Amino acid sequence: MGYKIVADSSANLYEIAGVNYTTVPLKINTEIGEFVDEKGIELKKMVDYLYSTKEKSSTSCPSIGDWLKAFKGEQEIYAITISGNLSGSYNSLQQAKDAYLEENPEAKIYLIDSYSTGPEMVLLIEKIIELKEKGLNFDETCAEMKNYFPRCKILFALDSVRNLANNGRVSSFIASLVSILGIKMLGEGSDDGKIVLVYKGKGMKNVLKRMFEEMEKNGFVGDKVIISHVFNEDANQFITDLIKKKYPNCDIKSHLTGGLCAYYAEKGGLILGYETKEK
């Protein structure tokens, strides 16, 4: 029996070659219109506008109907969302699961609140694919994912946290430090899916050096890394080189963020997901 992976668009992946995978879009609402976070989004236009304006903006999560459309016709589904403490996406997904199972009682659906976003979600998605390619059944895959989940971590190197603060995702105190003093922020995802301050300092390179230190402190030993950035190839290359210098065989993938992550990470931001050692 085949399977399908469905993620909300904060995963920054709109398609995966050779995999039955799809995304359901979050939306970014601005004064110049709505940006739907899907393949073809005018990402640079959105990022440049948000960088230049002080007008209010917001995001909205996928509807129950969006999830149900993605589930249609499938019997084995793995669905993953951005942290439920950052968005209503997981709540919408739970309701969609209940509705789908009423009509399709034989279906099997495994839900994952990533307690994270972007790159960490990609680590989880790639793990599901790996397990299914090994021939594991639904129950075996779910059990392995529960064991793998604690090994995944996320860090954020940010030039600005205005949108995070305006939408209640970080404190106004942290936002004022970043904006008034012109410092950069290193944040990490907490165990309950919130963003917490780890370090603040001058210069993105200093923040990225501290990012690498935090990775090792948290158990990184050179395994898999996923990097998403908001039009900051210099930062992407710097942290990649830093990791490769010590761990030359590290599996590192990098790409631009999608719309939702670009909205919160803002122009110049970088998000890094990584595996820690097995315990």
C-alpha positions as CSV (number, residue, x, y, z in Angstrom):
1,M,0.0,0.0,0.0
2,G,1.3,3.5,-0.9
3,Y,1.6,6.4,1.5
4,K,1.4,10.2,1.4
5,I,3.2,12.9,3.3
6,V,1.4,16.2,3.8
7,A,3.0,19.2,5.4
8,D,1.9,22.8,5.9
9,S,4.0,25.2,3.8
10,S,6.2,26.3,6.7
11,A,8.3,23.2,5.7
12,N,9.6,25.3,2.8
13,L,9.2,22.3,0.5
14,Y,6.5,22.5,-2.2
15,E,7.3,19.2,-3.9
16,I,9.7,16.2,-3.5
17,A,10.7,14.3,-6.6
18,G,9.5,10.7,-6.6
19,V,7.5,11.0,-3.4
20,N,3.7,11.3,-2.9
21,Y,4.0,14.6,-1.1
22,T,2.1,17.8,-1.0
23,T,1.8,21.0,1.1
24,V,-1.2,22.9,2.3
25,P,-0.5,26.7,2.2
26,L,-0.4,29.2,4.9
27,K,-1.0,32.8,3.9
28,I,0.6,36.1,4.5
29,N,-1.7,39.1,4.6
30,T,-0.3,42.5,3.9
31,E,-1.5,45.9,2.8
32,I,-0.6,45.2,-0.8
33,G,-2.5,41.9,-0.9
34,E,-2.4,38.2,0.2
35,F,0.6,36.1,-0.5
36,V,-0.3,32.4,-0.7
37,D,2.7,30.3,0.5
38,E,2.8,27.9,-2.5
39,K,5.0,27.2,-5.5
40,G,5.3,30.3,-7.5
41,I,4.9,32.7,-4.6
42,E,6.5,36.1,-5.3
43,L,8.9,35.7,-2.4
44,K,11.3,38.6,-3.1
45,K,8.4,41.0,-3.7
46,M,6.9,40.0,-0.3
47,V,10.2,40.2,1.6
48,D,11.2,43.5,0.1
49,Y,7.8,45.0,0.8
50,L,7.7,43.8,4.4
51,Y,11.3,45.1,4.9
52,S,10.3,48.6,3.7
53,T,6.9,49.1,5.4
54,K,5.6,49.6,8.9
55,E,2.1,48.7,7.9
56,K,0.4,45.8,9.8
57,S,0.6,42.3,8.4
58,S,-0.4,38.9,9.6
59,T,-0.6,35.2,8.7
60,S,-3.4,32.7,8.5
61,C,-3.2,28.9,8.8
62,P,-4.6,26.2,6.4
63,S,-8.3,25.5,6.7
64,I,-9.7,22.1,7.6
65,G,-10.8,21.9,3.9
66,D,-7.2,22.4,2.7
67,W,-6.1,19.4,4.7
68,L,-9.0,17.3,3.6
69,K,-8.3,18.1,0.0
70,A,-4.7,16.9,0.5
71,F,-5.9,13.7,2.1
72,K,-8.4,12.8,-0.5
73,G,-8.2,9.2,-1.7
74,E,-5.3,8.3,0.6
75,Q,-5.2,5.4,3.1
76,E,-1.9,5.9,4.8
77,I,-1.0,9.5,5.6
78,Y,1.8,11.2,7.6
79,A,0.9,14.9,8.3
80,I,3.2,17.5,9.8
81,T,2.8,21.1,10.9
82,I,4.6,24.1,12.2
83,S,4.6,24.3,16.0
84,G,1.1,24.5,17.5
85,N,2.4,27.3,19.7
86,L,3.1,29.4,16.7
87,S,0.1,28.7,14.5
88,G,-3.4,27.2,14.4
89,S,-2.2,24.8,11.7
90,Y,-2.0,21.8,14.0
91,N,-5.4,22.4,15.5
92,S,-6.9,22.6,12.0
93,L,-5.1,19.4,11.1
94,Q,-6.5,17.5,14.1
95,Q,-10.0,18.5,13.1
96,A,-9.4,17.4,9.5
97,K,-8.1,14.0,10.7
98,D,-11.3,13.4,12.7
99,A,-13.5,14.4,9.7
100,Y,-11.5,12.3,7.3
101,L,-11.7,9.2,9.5
102,E,-15.5,9.5,9.8
103,E,-15.7,9.1,6.0
104,N,-12.7,6.7,5.7
105,P,-12.6,4.6,8.9
106,E,-9.9,2.3,7.5
107,A,-7.4,5.0,6.8
108,K,-4.4,5.5,9.0
109,I,-3.2,9.0,9.8
110,Y,-0.2,9.9,11.9
111,L,0.0,13.6,13.0
112,I,3.2,15.4,13.9
113,D,3.2,18.7,15.7
114,S,6.8,19.5,14.9
115,Y,7.1,22.0,17.8
116,S,9.3,23.7,15.2
117,T,9.2,24.9,11.6
118,G,11.1,24.9,8.3
119,P,14.4,22.8,8.4
120,E,13.4,20.7,11.4
121,M,10.2,19.7,9.6
122,V,12.3,18.7,6.6
123,L,14.4,16.4,8.8
124,L,11.2,14.7,9.9
125,I,9.9,14.4,6.4
126,E,13.1,12.9,5.1
127,K,13.1,10.4,8.0
128,I,9.6,9.3,7.1
129,I,10.7,8.7,3.5
130,E,13.8,6.8,4.7
131,L,11.7,4.5,6.9
132,K,9.2,3.8,4.2
133,E,11.9,3.1,1.7
134,K,13.2,0.5,4.1
135,G,9.8,-1.2,4.0
136,L,8.5,-0.3,7.5
137,N,4.7,-0.5,7.9
138,F,2.6,2.2,9.5
139,D,2.9,1.2,13.1
140,E,6.7,0.6,12.8
141,T,7.2,4.0,11.1
142,C,5.2,5.8,13.8
143,A,7.3,4.1,16.5
144,E,10.6,5.0,14.8
145,M,9.5,8.6,14.3
146,K,8.8,9.0,18.0
147,N,12.3,7.8,18.8
148,Y,13.8,10.1,16.1
149,F,11.9,13.2,17.0
150,P,14.0,14.2,20.1
151,R,17.2,14.1,18.0
152,C,16.0,17.1,15.9
153,K,16.8,20.6,16.9
154,I,16.4,24.1,15.4
155,L,18.3,27.4,15.6
156,F,17.4,30.9,14.2
157,A,19.9,33.7,13.3
158,L,17.9,36.8,12.8
159,D,18.5,40.4,11.7
160,S,15.0,41.5,12.9
161,V,12.2,40.0,15.0
162,R,9.6,42.7,14.3
163,N,7.1,40.3,12.7
164,L,7.6,37.8,15.5
165,A,7.0,40.4,18.1
166,N,4.0,42.0,16.3
167,N,2.3,38.6,16.2
168,G,3.2,37.6,19.8
169,R,5.9,35.1,19.0
170,V,8.7,36.8,21.0
171,S,8.6,39.4,23.7
172,S,8.5,43.1,22.8
173,F,11.6,43.5,25.1
174,I,13.7,41.2,22.8
175,A,12.4,43.0,19.8
176,S,13.4,46.4,21.2
177,L,16.9,45.2,21.9
178,V,17.3,44.0,18.3
179,S,15.8,47.1,16.7
180,I,17.3,49.8,19.0
181,L,20.8,48.4,19.4
182,G,21.1,46.9,16.0
183,I,22.2,43.5,17.3
184,K,21.5,40.1,15.8
185,M,19.6,37.4,17.6
186,L,20.3,33.7,18.0
187,G,17.2,31.9,19.0
188,E,16.3,28.2,19.5
189,G,13.1,26.2,19.5
190,S,12.1,25.2,23.0
191,D,10.7,21.7,23.8
192,D,7.2,23.2,23.8
193,G,7.6,24.8,20.4
194,K,8.4,28.4,21.3
195,I,11.3,30.6,20.3
196,V,13.7,31.5,23.1
197,L,16.7,33.8,23.1
198,V,20.1,32.1,23.2
199,Y,22.5,34.9,22.4
200,K,22.5,38.4,21.1
201,G,25.5,40.2,19.5
202,K,26.9,42.4,16.9
203,G,27.4,41.0,13.4
204,M,25.9,38.0,11.8
205,K,29.2,36.1,11.7
206,N,29.5,36.3,15.5
207,V,26.0,34.9,15.8
208,L,26.7,32.1,13.3
209,K,29.8,31.1,15.2
210,R,27.7,30.9,18.4
211,M,25.2,28.9,16.5
212,F,27.8,26.3,15.7
213,E,28.9,26.2,19.3
214,E,25.2,25.7,20.4
215,M,24.8,22.9,17.9
216,E,27.8,21.0,19.4
217,K,26.6,21.8,22.9
218,N,23.3,20.2,22.1
219,G,24.8,17.0,20.7
220,F,25.6,17.7,17.1
221,V,28.3,15.3,15.9
222,G,28.3,16.0,12.1
223,D,25.2,14.2,11.0
224,K,22.4,15.9,8.9
225,V,21.9,19.7,8.6
226,I,19.1,21.6,6.7
227,I,19.5,25.3,6.2
228,S,16.8,27.8,5.1
229,H,17.6,31.4,4.6
230,V,15.9,34.6,3.4
231,F,18.1,35.9,0.6
232,N,21.3,35.6,2.6
233,E,23.6,33.4,0.7
234,D,26.7,34.8,2.5
235,A,25.4,33.6,5.9
236,N,24.4,30.3,4.4
237,Q,27.9,29.8,3.0
238,F,29.6,30.9,6.2
239,I,27.8,28.5,8.5
240,T,28.2,25.7,5.9
241,D,32.0,26.3,5.7
242,L,32.2,26.4,9.5
243,I,30.4,23.0,9.8
244,K,32.4,21.4,6.9
245,K,35.7,22.5,8.4
246,K,35.2,20.2,11.4
247,Y,32.8,17.7,9.9
248,P,33.8,17.4,6.2
249,N,31.4,14.5,5.6
250,C,28.3,16.2,7.1
251,D,25.2,16.0,5.0
252,I,24.2,19.6,4.5
253,K,21.3,20.9,2.3
254,S,20.3,24.5,1.9
255,H,17.6,26.5,0.2
256,L,15.6,29.7,0.3
257,T,12.7,29.7,2.8
258,G,9.1,29.7,1.6
259,G,6.7,32.5,2.4
260,L,5.8,31.8,6.0
261,C,9.3,31.3,7.2
262,A,10.5,34.3,5.3
263,Y,7.7,36.3,7.0
264,Y,8.9,35.5,10.5
265,A,12.7,35.1,9.8
266,E,12.6,38.3,7.8
267,K,15.1,39.6,5.2
268,G,18.6,38.3,6.0
269,G,17.4,35.7,8.5
270,L,18.7,32.1,8.6
271,I,17.1,29.0,10.1
272,L,19.1,25.8,10.7
273,G,17.8,22.3,11.6
274,Y,20.1,19.6,12.7
275,E,20.3,16.1,14.0
276,T,21.9,15.3,17.4
277,K,23.5,12.0,18.3
278,E,21.5,9.0,19.3
279,K,21.2,8.5,23.0
